[in-house]
Protein backbone atom coordinates (compact mmCIF):
# COMPACT_ATOMS: atom_id res chain seq x y z
CA UNK A 1 0.00 0.00 0.00
CA UNK A 2 1.44 3.39 -0.97
CA UNK A 3 1.64 6.37 1.34
CA UNK A 4 -0.96 9.04 0.60
CA UNK A 5 0.31 12.24 -0.95
CA UNK A 6 0.70 15.03 1.61
CA UNK A 7 -1.12 18.25 0.82
CA UNK A 8 -0.64 21.86 1.82
CA UNK A 9 -3.71 23.36 3.43
CA UNK A 10 -4.74 26.54 5.17
CA UNK A 11 -7.65 26.84 7.58
CA UNK A 12 -9.11 30.32 8.09
CA UNK A 13 -11.13 30.40 11.29
CA UNK A 14 -13.48 33.09 12.59
CA UNK A 15 -14.45 32.77 16.23
CA UNK A 16 -15.60 34.68 19.28
CA UNK A 17 -12.53 36.00 21.09
CA UNK A 18 -12.31 34.26 24.46
CA UNK A 19 -9.70 32.99 26.91
CA UNK A 20 -8.54 29.51 25.96
CA UNK A 21 -9.62 29.75 22.32
CA UNK A 22 -6.15 29.56 20.77
CA UNK A 23 -5.10 26.25 22.36
CA UNK A 24 -8.54 24.82 21.52
CA UNK A 25 -7.88 25.65 17.85
CA UNK A 26 -4.60 23.72 17.94
CA UNK A 27 -6.02 20.67 19.73
CA UNK A 28 -7.36 18.97 16.54
CA UNK A 29 -3.79 19.03 15.19
CA UNK A 30 -2.14 17.89 18.41
CA UNK A 31 -4.38 14.85 18.81
CA UNK A 32 -3.31 13.70 15.32
CA UNK A 33 0.39 14.37 16.00
CA UNK A 34 0.42 17.31 13.54
CA UNK A 35 2.21 20.62 14.00
CA UNK A 36 1.16 23.79 12.23
CA UNK A 37 3.79 25.35 9.97
CA UNK A 38 2.22 28.75 10.60
CA UNK A 39 -0.35 30.06 13.04
CA UNK A 40 -1.52 33.66 13.03
CA UNK A 41 -4.37 35.18 15.02
CA UNK A 42 -5.75 38.71 15.14
CA UNK A 43 -8.46 40.02 17.43
CA UNK A 44 -11.03 42.29 15.80
CA UNK A 45 -13.30 43.57 18.55
CA UNK A 46 -15.31 40.65 19.90
CA UNK A 47 -14.14 38.32 17.11
CA UNK A 48 -10.85 36.63 16.37
CA UNK A 49 -9.53 35.59 12.97
CA UNK A 50 -6.97 32.80 12.87
CA UNK A 51 -4.97 31.24 10.06
CA UNK A 52 -3.56 27.75 10.54
CA UNK A 53 -1.28 26.49 7.76
CA UNK A 54 0.18 23.03 7.28
CA UNK A 55 2.61 22.50 4.41
CA UNK A 56 2.54 18.69 4.37
CA UNK A 57 -0.63 17.32 5.92
CA UNK A 58 -1.84 13.78 5.19
CA UNK A 59 -4.71 14.26 2.74
CA UNK A 60 -7.00 11.87 4.62
CA UNK A 61 -6.82 14.06 7.75
CA UNK A 62 -7.91 17.34 6.13
CA UNK A 63 -11.65 16.80 6.48
CA UNK A 64 -11.24 15.41 10.02
CA UNK A 65 -9.32 18.45 11.23
CA UNK A 66 -11.73 20.80 9.46
CA UNK A 67 -14.69 19.11 11.16
CA UNK A 68 -13.01 19.30 14.55
CA UNK A 69 -12.26 23.01 14.08
CA UNK A 70 -15.94 23.63 13.29
CA UNK A 71 -16.87 21.95 16.61
CA UNK A 72 -14.62 24.15 18.78
CA UNK A 73 -16.73 26.23 21.17
CA UNK A 74 -17.03 29.78 19.87
CA UNK A 75 -16.08 29.07 16.26
CA UNK A 76 -18.38 30.88 13.84
CA UNK A 77 -16.84 29.65 10.59
CA UNK A 78 -14.02 27.70 8.97
CA UNK A 79 -12.75 28.13 5.44
CA UNK A 80 -10.37 25.51 4.04
CA UNK A 81 -7.97 26.35 1.23
CA UNK A 82 -5.99 23.61 -0.47
CA UNK A 83 -2.72 25.27 -1.45
CA UNK A 84 -0.94 22.62 -3.55
CA UNK A 85 0.00 18.97 -3.58
CA UNK A 86 3.59 18.23 -2.68
CA UNK A 87 5.68 15.83 -4.79
CA UNK A 88 6.08 12.32 -3.41
CA UNK A 89 9.65 11.33 -2.52
CA UNK A 90 10.84 8.21 -4.33
Protein Blocks (a to p, Z undefined) as FASTA:
>chain_A
ZZdddddddddddddddehklmmmmmmmmmnopacfbdcdddehjbccdddddfbdcfkl
mmmmmmmmmmpghiabdcdddfbdcdddZZ
